């Protein structure tokens, strides 16, 4: 027992010494412990020579590393950051406070503008929402926005909404080192290309919805309600606001000398595909207007048919009412008033008049 206590007493100083030595290795003097990125940071990486540098970096360390290497840049991906996070990022990358504030807010219109050494490109995202049938509350197209801030050594993508995930864009671009070597503008091109591809994908799904709606528009069994068509028209207005305003900002970028020469043909290709998407969306709008006008005309025709049927039956009933009204006046001298079969004769007259009038109205197409 005494020997055991001596060994325990002797091991205590060695244990404390190893603990202190380990703490000293973990936090050296004068070095701050590495911080983790905020929750809004989806990914942060440094790219150099068309390839991604290894390691998970805080955006502050990534910015410093990119500054130390010639031709390197940082791609910082954010999803719905708050104003405090964007303000901290703005201080690291030298962004204007208004630019950071705009990036933190959602619901922007497509735009392209140059603020100092930073180009701000805003695109709308779009996603088709699957649904079994169209109702007056169906959500067909879900939209959001993504802001791309392009600097000399960095590109920051800020996405709002569920649509337009940029992870596939990053994965695809990392498989194309020659394109990625063009720098931050390669990311701007890849994001723009991805958004336009999604516009065309959504347009394909919407076109099938419109074809189905057109088929049942004149269906006698279950024609669509006017409210359903209006709901789809509202969704198309939202989709139209995402696609059509992008033409002018994209053309403005091509007209200015801000895009590297090697990426100019790629953006021209994006502009061409965007033109096809714009044409399809404009065609959808015209087709929806035609379906709506046709359905309104059909409703008017159905109402006219109903009114003619009501008027026809009212005319048939008016004959019976007129005969009954005459014989209900109780005059002493009336035709066949004292006839034994007068009651049966009047009923026969009323029935015959109703049958003849019914046949004439049915032949005329009123019944």
TILUM-222506 format. One record per residue (C-alpha): x, y, z; residue in one letter. Coordinates in steps of 0.02 Angstrom, whole numbers, plus 32768, in hexadecimal, padded with zeros to 4 digits. Layout:
<pts>
XYZA...
</pts>
This chain:
<pts>
800080008000X808B8079802DX80E780537F89X804980727F24X8031811C7F74X80E5814B7F4CX80CE811D7E93X802D81847E8BX808082177EDDX8113820B7E67X80A582027DC9X8040829F7DF4X80C8831F7DC8X80EE82C47D25X803582C57CF5X802783807D17X80C5839F7CB4X808383437C1AX7FDD83A17C27X8034844A7C2DX80A684187B9DX801083E27B34X7FB684867B54X805084E47B21X805684867A7CX7F9E84A37A58X7FA085607A71X804C85AA7A50X807486537A96X803786E37A2AX7FCE867579B4X7F11868279B1X7EAC85E079A6X7E5C85C478FCX7DA785F978F3X7D1F859E7896X7CBC85EC7808X7C0D862F782EX7B7985BD780DX7B4B86207772X7BF085EF771FX7BCC855C76ACX7C7F8549766DX7D2085AC7669X7DB7857B7604X7E5285C275B2X7E70859A74FAX7F1685A974A3X7F49857073F5X7E9D852573D4X7E9B84B4746DX7E5A84C0751EX7ED884D275AAX7EBF844F7634X7E7E847A76DFX7DE484C57732X7E0A857C774EX7DB6860B77A5X7D9086917725X7E0C8706777BX7E9C868B7767X7E62866176B6X7E6A87197686X7F1A872976CCX7F53868B7674X7F0E86C875CDX7F6A876D75E0X8010871375FBX800286AA755BX800586F774AFX7F6D86C57449X7F0F867A74DDX7E5E86AC7510X7DDE86827595X7D3086407571X7CC286617608X7C13861875FCX7B8B865B7670X7AD5862F768AX7A6486B376D8X7AE787097745X7AB2878C77C3X7AED884077C0X7B6F88257848X7BC1879777E7X7BC287FB7746X7C0B889277A0X7C9B882677E3X7CB987DD7735X7CB6888B76EAX7D4288C2775DX7DAE882E772BX7D94883E766FX7D8688FB7667X7CD08905762FX7C6A89A37638X7BED89A176C7X7B5B89BE7650X7B93892B75E5X7B9A88BC767FX7AF088F876BAX7AA188D57610X7AED8827760BX7AA487FF76B6X79F4882E767DX798787C2760DX791187E6757DX798488457508X796588607450X79E7882173D0X7A7088A273C1X7B2788BC7396X7B8B894F73D8X7C3F897B73FDX7C6489C674A8X7D1A89F474B5X7D8089577493X7CEC88E374B4X7C6888AD7436X7BBE8883747CX7B5688097416X7AA787DB7450X7A46874A7405X799D87017431X799486477458X790385D87423X78C7852B7451X783184C77413X77BE848A749EX777083E1747DX76B383D77495X762E83557470X75AE83CE742AX759B84897414X753484E27498X7513859774C2X75A385917541X7621852174E7X76D5855A74EAX771F85327441X77C18597743FX782A85BE74D9X78A4864E74C2X7931869D7525X79CD870074FCX7A8A86EF74FCX7B06877E7505X7BB4876574BDX7C3987E074F9X7CD287D6748AX7D78882174BEX7E2B880C7484X7E5587847504X7DAA8749753CX7CFA871D7509X7C6C87197588X7BC686C6755FX7B3386F175D0X7A96868A75B4X79E786A975F9X795B862A75EEX7954856E75D5X796B85747519X7A11857E74BDX7A8985157525X7B3C853D74F3X7B8F849F7533X7B7C84477489X7BC784E27437X7C6184D774A5X7C74841C748AX7C64842D73CDX7CD984C173C3X7D5E84667428X7D5C83E073A1X7D8B8464731EX7E3584A77355X7E56850572B3X7DB7856A72CBX7DD3857F7386X7E8085C57363X7E2D865F7316X7E0F869E73C7X7D7686E47422X7D19870A7380X7D168650735AX7CA7863C73F3X7C3686CA73B7X7C248674730FX7C0185CA735FX7B7B861373D1X7B2986717341X7B2C85D672D4X7ADF856D735EX7A5285EB737AX7A2885F172C0X7A27853272B7X79AC85307347X793F85AE72EBX7938853A7255X791484A472C6X788584FE731CX784485377273X783C84827239X77D3844E72D0X776184E572C0X774784C07208X770584147234X768F846272B5X764E84DB7231X7632844F71B5X75CD83EE7237X756B848C7263X754784AC71ABX750483FC7195X7485840C7222X745984C171FFX73C8848C718EX73A383E971E7X72EB83CE7208X7309835A729BX737983C3730BX73B5846872C1X743284CC7329X73F685597398X7422860B736CX747C861A7413X74F2858C73E4X752485E37343X753E8686739FX75AD862E741EX761A85E77394X761F86937344X765D86DE73E7X76E4865A73F1X77188682733EX7724873B736BX779E870D73F6X7801869F737EX7800872972FDX784887A4737AX78D7872C739AX7905870B72E4X78E387A17278X793B882E72DAX79E187CF72D3X79FB87F7721BX7A3088AB7235X7AB0888D72C3X7AFE87FD7263X7B0E886771C7X7B5988F4722EX7BE2887F726EX7C0A884A71BCX7C1388FD7180X7C8C89317208X7D3F88F47213X7D2B88A672C0X7D1C87F17285X7DC18799725AX7DD6877971A1X7DDF86BE71BBX7D3286BB720BX7CDD872F718FX7CA286A1711AX7C5B864471B0X7BF086D771E4X7BB886EE7131X7B7A863A7138X7B1E866071DAX7ACD86F67187X7A91868870F8X7A438607716BX79F4869271D1X79A586D47131X7955862A7114X7912862A71C6X78CB86DA71AFX787386A7710EX782586107162X77E9867471F7X779D86F77185X7746866C7125X7701862571C8X76B786CD71F3X766086D9714BX762086267156X75DD86427205X758286DE71CBX7535867B713CX74FE85EF71B1X74B5866C722BX745686CA71A3X74168626715AX73DE85EA7204X7384868F7226X732F8682717DX72FD85CF71A4X72B38606724AX724F868D71F0X720E860D7172X71DD859771FEX718286237257X7126865171B6X70F3859C719FX70B385957250X705186367238X700185F37197X6FCC855471F0X6F8385B77280X6F28862A7206X6EE4859471A5X6E9D853F723EX6E5785E67278X6DFE85F971D0X6DB3854B71DFX6D78856F728FX6D3286187257X6CB685C171E1X6C708558726EX6C6985EE72DEX6C0C8655725CX6B8785CE723FX6B7085AF72F9X6B67866A7318X6ADD86837297X6A7185F872DDX6A928636738CX6A3786DB736DX698C868D739CX692686E47312X6878869D72F5X688486977238X6925863C7205X694485BD717AX6922850971AEX6900853E7261X686684D1726EX68AE84427207X68B88399725DX6968837A721DX69A3842D722BX6A22840A72B5X6A71837A7254X6A7083E271B5X6ACC84717206X6B4F83FB724CX6B6383AC71A1X6B7684587154X6BFB848A71D2X6C5B83E771B7X6C5483F570FAX6C8F84AA70FDX6D21847A716FX6D5583E870FEX6D4D8450705FX6DAE84DF70ADX6E31846870F4X6E4F84197048X6E5E84C26FF3X6EDB85027075X6F418462706FX6F4884696FB2X6F87851C6FBFX701384E37035X6FD2853770D1X6FB48494712FX
</pts>
